[in-house]
Structure formats: C-alpha cells, structure tokens
Amino acid sequence: MNETKSSKTKLGEILQTNKFAILLEIGVVFVPLYVLLIVSDKLGGNDFVLLGGNVVLVGAPIVYLGMILALVAVWVTSKMRGISWSYFGLARPKSWLRTILMGIGMTIAFMVTATLLVQLLKLVNLNTEADLSRFAPLHGNLPNLVINVVALWFTAGFVEEFLWRGYLMNRLVDLLGKKTRLAWVIALVGSSIIFGLGHTYQGLGGVIKISAIGLLLGAGFLSVRRNLWPLIIVHVIIDTISMVQHYFGG
C-alpha cells in the first residue's frame, strides 16, 4: 500500500517538473483542439449546431468536441499530478461579493485599456478588424441571443480562461523551471499568442486583436495573484455585451 502511494507520488513529481513530460502534456491538451479548429476552418459552412427551427448554437460541433477533449485531458493529467483546483486559480473565494465586484472593476479597466490598445494598433497600421459574420444568426433573434449568451458563459467565459490562463500559463512557468517574474512574463506572452491562434476563423486581424486581449487578460490574472474567478467574470461580461451588440446589428 505504502509502495503504491510512494510510486504515485514519484510519478506525480515527474509529471509536474520533467520538461519533456510538461511539453507532452501541453501537447495532449491543446494539439487535438487546434487540429479540430483547423479542420473546422477548412470544412467551412459548419459553424452552427442546429437546435430546431431558426435556433442555432454558434460554433462548430467539432470545436466543442475539442474543448471537451482538452478539459478531459487537463482533468486526467491533473489527477495524475495530484493537483487541486487552486493550482488553476479556482480556489473557493472567501467572499463571492468581493470577487464579483473585483470582476466588474476589472471589466471597466479592461474595456478602457482594450480600446486604447486597438487604437494604438491602428496607428501603426495593424488591421484588427475581425470577420464576425458567423454571429449573423444572432441579429434580431432573441432565442438565439439567450442560448448563445448562456453557452458563451461556459465555453468562452470559463473554458477559455481555465485553459489559456489558469492551465497554460501555470504549465509554461513549470516548463521554465522557476516561478520568477521573467518566467511569468514569458508565460503571459506565450499563452496570449497561442490564445490568439485559436481564433484564426476571425482572420489575421482577429488573431492580432485576440492575442492583445489575451495579454490584457493574462496581465489581469497576474495582477489578482492568479485568481481566475475575476477573469472569468470579465470574460463573461465582455462576451455578453458583444452578443447583445450582434443582436442589435452592431
């Protein structure tokens, strides 16, 4: 019994610190997701899940499958490493009210900073206009708006923050070996680029814009001592506003 426990602990330590094991784990988590994103983009015309009538869920079915596979991979590898939810920044907050207020405050700061950043990118002639035609079914369709807002709370609000901030940034720092400020900066930049590349369906402008947004979200993650809950709230609010704009044709 003790030998089995000892071997599990030793395996967990190897998986946590061995650079090859970390790279392999990151690959297992993200490669299937990105392959499915590329396949979805190549197939074209399959960006909706039909729910009956005029109601659709925006997003390709195989992309949702990729997200599920990524979450399962993180869950399995984390169990093997003996990692708890707090590692990802998901420790239970001491005060949910304070966490929500923090998220609202960060949202305001994010929106102001993002607006300035987009204007700066335009000044250096970087086109950040994204192809958002896939969201056309939301225009004037209230059932589509409600269903897609709720879906985005989970897929974008939770899953994206969990995978690219809570998981990837921590594992990139583990890969670098020491949790120094430089290591976190490298992890911030690296995760933001990888995050942006997951939005190739929005075109080059969308990739640049989303990478910049990833930088802001990652910086926010670090500013609140790697507490993921406020970032999830920020993402939920931003995406909800965006969906409402699409509903009104914005």
N, C-alpha and C positions, 0 to 999 in steps of 0.2 A: 504493500500500500504506500509506504513512505518512498519506495524507489520509483513507483509510478508518478507520485506527486512531484518528486525531485526531477524526473525526466521531463515532465510537463513544464516545470518552472524553467529548466535549462533551455527547452525548445522555445519557450516564450521570450527568453532573454536574447536568443539568437535572432528570432524573427523581429525583435524590437530594435536591435542595434546593428546587425550584419548588413552592410551596404548592398550586397547583391540581393539579399532577402527583401530589403526595403524596395529596391528597384523592381524586383519581380512582383511584389505585392501591389505597387502602384500600377504596374502594367496590367495585372489581373483585374484591378478595379476599373481602370479607365480605357484600356485598349478596346474591349468589346463595345463599350458605349460609343466611342469615337468611330469605330468601324461601322456601327449601325447608323450613326449620324451621317457618315459619308454615303452609305448605301441609300439611306432615305433621300439625301440630296440628289443622288444620281437617278433614282427612280422617278422623282418628280411627280406632282399631282396626287400625292398620297399623304397630304399634310393634315388630314382630318380623321377623326373617329366618328362615324355616323351613329347618332343616338336615336334616330327616328324623326320623321318629319323634316323640319328645317333646322333641327337642333344638332349641332356638331361640337365635338371637343377638338379645339385647335391643337395640332401636334400629331406627328406620325406615330402610328401604333408601335412600330419597331423602335422608335426612340424611347417611348415609355417602357418598352421591354428592356432597353439598355440601362435605363435608370434603375429598374428593379434589380437587374443583374449586378449593377455597381453597388447598390445597397446591401445585397446579399453577400457580395464579396467582402465588403467592409465588415459586416457583422461576423462572418466566419473567421476572417483573419484577426479581428479584434478579440474574439473569444480565444483563439489560439495564443494570442499575446497576453491574455488576462487583463485587457484594457476595459476601463469603465467609461460611462457616458461623459464623465467630467473631463476626460482626455480630449474630447472633441469640443469642449466648451458648453456642454449641455447639463452641467450640474444644476440641481434644483435651486432656483433663486430664493434668497432669503425673503424677498418682497417682490411679488409679481407686479404690484402697482408701480414700484420704483423702476422695475425693468421695463414696463410699458412706457412710462414717462421718459425714460432714457432713450428708448427706441424712437419715440416721437421727436425728441430733441435732436437725435442723430439724423433723423429723416430730413428735418429742416436744414441742418448743416450740410447734409449730403446733396440736397437739391440745389442749394446755393453754389456749392463748390463744383458740382457737376455742370451746371450752367456756365460757370466761368471757364471750366476746363474745355468744354465744347467750343466756346468762343475762341479760346486760345488756339485750339487745333485748327480752326478755320483761318485764323490769322497766318498760320504757317502753311496754308493751302492743303491741309489734310481734310479730305471729304469724309465726314462722319455720317452722311445720310444713309440710313439703313432701309433695306427692302422689307417693308412690313405688310406686304399685300396679303400674306397668309391670314391676317387678322380681319380681313374684309367681312367675313360672316358675322362679326360682332355688331356691325353698323346697323343701328335701329332694331336689333333683335334682343329683347330683354332676357328671354330664356337662355340664349347663347351667352350673354353677358354674365348672368348669375352663375351658370355652370362653369364657365371658363375662369371666372374670378376665384371660385372655390378651389378649382383644380390647380390654379397657379399658386395659391397659398401653400399647397403641398409641394408641387413639382419644382417651382422656382423659389418660393419663399423658404421652404425647409430643405428640400433635397439639394438645391444648388449651394446654399450656404453650408450645409452639412458636408458635402463632398469637396467643394473647392476651398472653403475657408477652414472649417473645423477639421476635416480629414487631411486634405492635401498639404496645407501649409505646415501642419504639425509633422507630417511624414517627411516633407522636404527638409525640415530642420533636423529631424532624426538622421536623415541621409547625410547631412553636412557634419554631423557628429557632435557639435557643441551648440547649446542654445544661447548663442551670442546675439547681439543686436544686428551684426552683419548677416548672420545666418537667417534671422527673421526677415531682413530686408530682401535677401536673395529669394527666400521662400515666397515673399509677398509679390515680387516681380514675376517669378516663375509661374506661380499659381494664377496670376492675372492673365498672363499670355495664354496659358493652357485654357483658362476660362473663356477668353475671347475666341479662341479657335473652335470652341464648341458651338459658336453662333455663326458659322460660315454661311448658313442659309440667308443671313441678312446682308451678304455681300462684304467686300473689303471694308467699306465704311462702317458696317455694323461690327465687324471684328475689332477694328480700332476703337470704336466707341465702347464696346463691351469690355475690352481689355482695360481701358481707362476707368470704367466703372468698377471693374474688379480691383483695380489699385485702390480706389476710394473705399470700397467695402472691406478690403483686406486691412487697410490702414485703420479703419474703424474697429475692426476685430482686435487689432493690437492695442488700440487706444483704451479699450474697455477690458484690458487684461485677458484677452482671448475668451471672453464671454460671448457665446454665439447667439443667445436669445435676443439681444437688442438688434443684431444684424438681421435676424430672421424677421423681426418686426419692421425694420427699414425696408427690406425687400418686399414684404407683403404690402406695405402701404404704397410704395413706388409702383409696383405692378398693378395694384388695384386702380390707382389713378390713371395709369396707362390704358388699362382695359376700358375704363369709363370714357376716356378720350376717344378710343376707337368706336365705342358705341355711338357717340355723338358725331362721329365722322372726322375727328381730329387727327 
